[in-house]
Amino acid sequence: MKLVALNDKQIIKNFLKTASDGSGAEFLASIEWSEILKLEQEQVETLGVYDDQKLLAVFNLIKKDFKFSLAYYYLPRGPVFSSDLSLDKQTELWQFLITEFKKRGGVFLRVEPKNCSVTAIASINLQPKETLMLDLSQSEVELLSSFHPKTRYNIRLAEKKGIVIRETNTKQDFENFWSLMSETGERDDFKIHNKKHYELLSTANSEFIKLFIAEIDGQAIAAGLFSFYGDKVTYLHGASAYKSRQLMAPYLLQWTLIKKAKMEVYKYYDFYGIDAVKWPGVTRFKTGFGGFKVFYAGTQDIVLNKFVYNLYKVLRQLRRLV
């Protein structure tokens, strides 16, 4: 096996589509995503593992430095394995990665695969462990009939109220999105990213990440950022105005994007994260659209240097307590 830097976007996209195991291409393993991370000053490279001429795995590798010239490596939703890789071959590949990143002096590998066949320690989940997806091979009638009756009612209500959904990349519409995002985070008491992060998402690559606004009488009342990658559209971030909640704009926004994804021949629509305990309201909203659940192993640490890793955990805990 050998570790290779990848730079051909189409090869990666084709691999991720075929390796998806029925859940769509993973945008977090794409070069397009690594390009955005680099704009955020992350140390990131897109890598593949080859055995002879066969590509076995793809992932983005983010190097995270901490004190004393030490570092760990984070693989968001990775590594993504070839769909025909046996469990024994997966284990062999894991051992290869462990050896490679020990050579680089890493303290640990923070990974998020569908499954992990080597010893790992559960960490705080950085990406959702459970998500909800729609199979877009169904007709619009079939999709609608699979929705909860209240969801269908809210979509029709929003349509009757004259809400308009439009794609945009203007500075003013980004400011509208940011205003709605700030309001939603404060209202629902969840932590949001800084403004620069959302701004990069909305401007770095308009074919990869797209901003949509829901408005009535020219006023933005809901908005969302969506990833269009491979065979999947993913709902990344959404926000809405509380004072306009009775207009049900978020429901029409989702339905409009679902139809758009289907029309553009994407296979899957990913609501990107549900958790009935952590996000009960958001989860109720998303599950109203039917679909099927996809589970991940969660964020896990593969320890490369046990002594330093244990010290890292102690220092991290102390910092949280201060």
C-alpha positions as CSV (number, residue, x, y, z in Angstrom):
1,M,0.0,0.0,0.0
2,K,1.0,3.6,-0.5
3,L,-0.3,7.0,0.5
4,V,-0.7,9.4,-2.4
5,A,-1.7,13.1,-2.6
6,L,-4.8,13.4,-4.8
7,N,-5.5,16.4,-7.1
8,D,-7.9,15.0,-9.7
9,K,-11.4,16.2,-8.6
10,Q,-13.2,13.8,-11.0
11,I,-11.4,10.7,-9.9
12,I,-12.2,11.5,-6.2
13,K,-15.8,12.3,-7.0
14,N,-16.3,9.1,-8.9
15,F,-14.7,7.1,-6.1
16,L,-16.8,8.7,-3.4
17,K,-20.0,8.1,-5.4
18,T,-19.2,4.3,-5.8
19,A,-17.9,4.0,-2.2
20,S,-21.0,5.6,-0.6
21,D,-22.7,2.3,0.3
22,G,-26.2,3.8,-0.4
23,S,-25.7,7.1,1.3
24,G,-24.2,9.4,-1.4
25,A,-20.8,10.9,-2.0
26,E,-19.2,12.3,1.1
27,F,-18.5,16.0,0.4
28,L,-16.2,16.2,3.5
29,A,-13.7,14.0,1.7
30,S,-13.7,16.1,-1.4
31,I,-11.0,18.4,-2.8
32,E,-13.6,21.1,-2.9
33,W,-14.0,20.9,0.8
34,S,-10.3,21.0,1.4
35,E,-10.0,24.2,-0.7
36,I,-12.5,25.9,1.7
37,L,-10.6,24.6,4.7
38,K,-7.4,26.1,3.3
39,L,-9.0,29.5,3.0
40,E,-9.7,29.1,6.7
41,Q,-5.9,28.6,7.2
42,E,-6.3,24.9,8.0
43,Q,-3.4,22.6,7.2
44,V,-5.1,20.1,5.0
45,E,-4.4,17.7,2.2
46,T,-6.5,15.2,0.2
47,L,-5.0,11.8,0.3
48,G,-5.7,8.3,-1.2
49,V,-4.5,4.9,-0.3
50,Y,-3.5,2.7,-3.3
51,D,-2.8,-1.0,-3.5
52,D,-1.0,-1.5,-6.9
53,Q,-3.3,0.5,-9.2
54,K,-6.5,0.2,-7.1
55,L,-7.7,3.2,-5.0
56,L,-8.8,1.8,-1.7
57,A,-9.6,4.8,0.4
58,V,-9.9,8.6,0.2
59,F,-9.9,11.2,2.9
60,N,-9.1,14.8,3.8
61,L,-6.3,15.0,6.4
62,I,-6.3,18.0,8.7
63,K,-3.2,18.6,10.8
64,K,-4.0,20.1,14.2
65,D,-1.0,21.5,16.0
66,F,-0.9,22.0,19.8
67,K,1.9,22.7,22.3
68,F,5.5,21.5,22.2
69,S,5.5,21.0,18.4
70,L,3.0,18.1,18.7
71,A,0.1,17.5,16.4
72,Y,-2.8,15.2,15.8
73,Y,-4.6,14.4,12.5
74,Y,-8.4,14.7,11.9
75,L,-10.1,12.9,9.0
76,P,-13.7,14.4,8.7
77,R,-16.1,11.5,7.9
78,G,-13.1,9.5,6.9
79,P,-11.4,7.5,5.7
80,V,-14.0,6.5,3.0
81,F,-13.2,3.0,2.0
82,S,-13.9,1.3,-1.4
83,S,-17.3,-0.4,-1.2
84,D,-15.8,-3.8,-2.1
85,L,-13.1,-3.8,0.6
86,S,-13.3,-6.8,2.9
87,L,-13.1,-6.5,6.6
88,D,-9.7,-8.0,6.7
89,K,-8.5,-5.6,4.0
90,Q,-10.0,-2.7,6.0
91,T,-8.0,-3.8,9.0
92,E,-4.9,-4.0,7.0
93,L,-5.5,-0.5,5.6
94,W,-6.1,0.8,9.2
95,Q,-2.7,-0.7,10.3
96,F,-1.0,0.9,7.3
97,L,-2.4,4.3,8.2
98,I,-1.4,3.9,11.9
99,T,2.2,3.1,10.8
100,E,2.3,6.0,8.3
101,F,1.1,8.7,10.8
102,K,3.3,7.4,13.6
103,K,6.2,8.1,11.2
104,R,4.9,11.7,10.9
105,G,5.0,12.0,14.7
106,G,1.2,12.3,15.2
107,V,-0.1,11.8,18.7
108,F,-3.4,10.3,17.5
109,L,-5.7,10.0,14.5
110,R,-9.2,11.5,14.9
111,V,-11.4,9.5,12.5
112,E,-15.1,9.3,11.5
113,P,-15.6,6.3,9.3
114,K,-18.8,4.2,8.8
115,N,-17.0,1.5,10.8
116,C,-13.7,1.0,12.5
117,S,-12.0,-2.4,12.8
118,V,-9.1,-1.4,15.1
119,T,-9.0,-0.2,18.7
120,A,-10.2,3.3,19.0
121,I,-11.5,5.6,21.8
122,A,-14.8,7.4,21.5
123,S,-14.4,11.2,21.4
124,I,-16.8,14.1,21.3
125,N,-18.6,13.9,17.9
126,L,-17.5,16.6,15.5
127,Q,-19.9,15.5,12.8
128,P,-23.4,14.2,13.4
129,K,-23.4,10.5,14.2
130,E,-26.9,10.0,12.7
131,T,-28.5,11.6,9.7
132,L,-31.7,11.4,7.7
133,M,-31.7,11.0,3.9
134,L,-34.2,10.9,1.1
135,D,-34.0,8.5,-1.9
136,L,-34.6,10.8,-4.9
137,S,-35.4,7.9,-7.2
138,Q,-38.9,8.3,-6.0
139,S,-41.4,10.5,-7.8
140,E,-42.5,13.8,-6.3
141,V,-45.9,12.2,-5.5
142,E,-44.2,9.4,-3.7
143,L,-41.9,11.7,-1.8
144,L,-44.8,13.9,-0.7
145,S,-46.9,10.9,0.4
146,S,-44.0,9.8,2.6
147,F,-44.0,13.1,4.5
148,H,-45.8,13.6,7.7
149,P,-49.3,15.1,7.1
150,K,-48.4,18.2,9.1
151,T,-45.3,18.7,6.9
152,R,-47.4,18.5,3.7
153,Y,-49.9,20.9,5.2
154,N,-47.1,23.4,6.1
155,I,-45.6,23.2,2.6
156,R,-49.0,24.0,1.0
157,L,-49.6,26.8,3.5
158,A,-46.2,28.4,2.6
159,E,-47.0,28.1,-1.1
160,K,-50.4,29.8,-0.6
161,K,-48.8,32.7,1.4
162,G,-46.7,33.5,-1.7
163,I,-43.2,32.8,-0.3
164,V,-40.5,32.9,-3.0
165,I,-37.4,30.7,-2.8
166,R,-34.4,31.9,-4.8
167,E,-30.7,31.0,-5.2
168,T,-28.4,33.9,-4.6
169,N,-24.7,34.9,-4.0
170,T,-25.1,38.6,-3.3
171,K,-23.4,40.4,-0.4
172,Q,-26.8,41.7,0.8
173,D,-28.3,38.2,0.8
174,F,-25.4,36.8,2.8
175,E,-25.9,39.6,5.4
176,N,-29.6,38.5,5.5
177,F,-28.5,34.9,6.0
178,W,-26.1,36.0,8.8
179,S,-28.7,38.0,10.5
180,L,-31.1,35.1,10.5
181,M,-28.4,32.7,11.6
182,S,-27.5,34.9,14.5
183,E,-31.1,35.2,15.6
184,T,-31.7,31.4,15.3
185,G,-28.6,30.5,17.3
186,E,-29.6,32.9,20.1
187,R,-33.2,31.8,20.1
188,D,-32.6,28.1,20.0
189,D,-29.5,28.3,22.3
190,F,-27.0,26.5,20.0
191,K,-23.5,27.5,19.1
192,I,-23.0,28.8,15.6
193,H,-19.8,29.3,13.6
194,N,-18.2,32.7,13.2
195,K,-19.4,34.9,10.4
196,K,-16.2,34.4,8.3
197,H,-16.9,30.6,8.1
198,Y,-20.4,31.1,6.6
199,E,-19.1,33.8,4.3
200,L,-16.4,31.4,2.9
201,L,-19.0,28.7,2.4
202,S,-21.2,31.0,0.5
203,T,-18.5,32.5,-1.7
204,A,-15.7,30.1,-2.2
205,N,-17.3,27.8,-4.8
206,S,-20.8,28.6,-6.1
207,E,-21.1,25.2,-7.8
208,F,-20.3,23.4,-4.6
209,I,-22.0,25.3,-1.8
210,K,-25.2,27.3,-2.6
211,L,-27.2,29.9,-0.6
212,F,-31.0,30.0,-0.9
213,I,-33.3,32.6,0.6
214,A,-37.0,32.3,1.3
215,E,-38.7,35.7,1.2
216,I,-42.0,37.4,1.2
217,D,-42.6,40.9,-0.1
218,G,-38.9,41.2,-0.6
219,Q,-38.1,40.4,3.0
220,A,-35.8,37.4,3.9
221,I,-37.5,35.2,6.5
222,A,-35.6,31.9,6.1
223,A,-32.3,30.8,4.5
224,G,-30.1,27.8,4.0
225,L,-26.7,26.7,2.8
226,F,-26.6,23.5,0.8
227,S,-23.8,21.3,-0.6
228,F,-24.1,20.0,-4.2
229,Y,-21.6,17.3,-4.6
230,G,-21.3,14.0,-6.5
231,D,-24.7,12.3,-6.3
232,K,-26.0,14.1,-3.2
233,V,-27.4,17.4,-2.0
234,T,-26.8,18.2,1.7
235,Y,-28.6,20.7,3.9
236,L,-25.7,22.2,5.8
237,H,-27.0,25.2,7.7
238,G,-30.5,26.8,8.0
239,A,-32.1,29.8,9.8
240,S,-35.4,31.5,10.1
241,A,-37.1,34.6,11.5
242,Y,-39.2,33.8,14.6
243,K,-41.7,36.6,13.9
244,S,-42.6,35.0,10.5
245,R,-42.8,31.4,11.9
246,Q,-46.5,31.1,11.1
247,L,-45.6,31.3,7.3
248,M,-43.8,28.0,7.4
249,A,-41.0,29.2,5.1
250,P,-38.5,26.5,6.2
251,Y,-40.8,23.8,5.0
252,L,-41.1,25.3,1.5
253,L,-37.4,25.9,1.4
254,Q,-36.7,22.2,2.0
255,W,-39.3,21.0,-0.5
256,T,-37.9,23.4,-3.1
257,L,-34.4,22.1,-2.7
258,I,-35.6,18.5,-2.7
259,K,-37.3,19.1,-6.0
260,K,-34.3,20.9,-7.4
261,A,-32.0,18.0,-6.4
262,K,-34.3,15.5,-8.0
263,M,-34.6,17.6,-11.2
264,E,-30.8,17.8,-11.4
265,V,-30.6,14.0,-11.1
266,Y,-29.0,13.8,-7.7
267,K,-29.7,10.5,-6.0
268,Y,-29.8,11.5,-2.4
269,Y,-30.9,14.4,-0.2
270,D,-29.2,14.6,3.1
271,F,-30.6,16.5,6.1
272,Y,-27.2,16.3,7.7
273,G,-27.8,15.4,11.4
274,I,-30.6,14.4,13.7
275,D,-30.5,13.8,17.4
276,A,-33.8,13.6,19.3
277,V,-32.0,14.4,22.6
278,K,-29.6,17.2,21.6
279,W,-31.8,18.8,18.9
280,P,-35.4,17.7,19.5
281,G,-37.1,20.6,17.6
282,V,-34.8,20.3,14.6
283,T,-35.1,16.5,14.6
284,R,-38.9,16.7,14.6
285,F,-38.8,19.1,11.7
286,K,-36.4,17.0,9.6
287,T,-38.1,13.6,10.3
288,G,-41.4,15.1,9.1
289,F,-39.9,14.7,5.6
290,G,-39.7,10.9,5.9
291,G,-36.6,9.3,4.5
292,F,-34.2,6.7,6.0
293,K,-31.6,7.0,8.7
294,V,-27.9,6.6,8.2
295,F,-25.6,5.8,11.1
296,Y,-21.8,6.5,11.5
297,A,-19.4,5.1,14.1
298,G,-18.9,8.6,15.5
299,T,-15.7,10.5,16.1
300,Q,-13.0,8.2,17.5
301,D,-9.4,8.6,18.4
302,I,-6.8,6.0,17.3
303,V,-3.9,6.5,19.7
304,L,-0.4,6.7,18.2
305,N,1.5,8.0,21.3
306,K,-0.2,6.7,24.5
307,F,1.8,8.8,27.0
308,V,1.3,12.1,25.2
309,Y,-2.4,11.3,24.4
310,N,-3.2,10.7,28.0
311,L,-1.4,14.0,28.9
312,Y,-3.4,15.8,26.2
313,K,-6.7,14.5,27.6
314,V,-5.8,15.7,31.1
315,L,-4.8,19.2,29.9
316,R,-8.0,19.4,27.7
317,Q,-10.2,18.5,30.7
318,L,-8.5,21.1,32.9
319,R,-9.0,23.7,30.3
320,R,-12.7,22.9,30.2
321,L,-12.9,23.2,34.0
322,V,-11.2,26.6,34.1
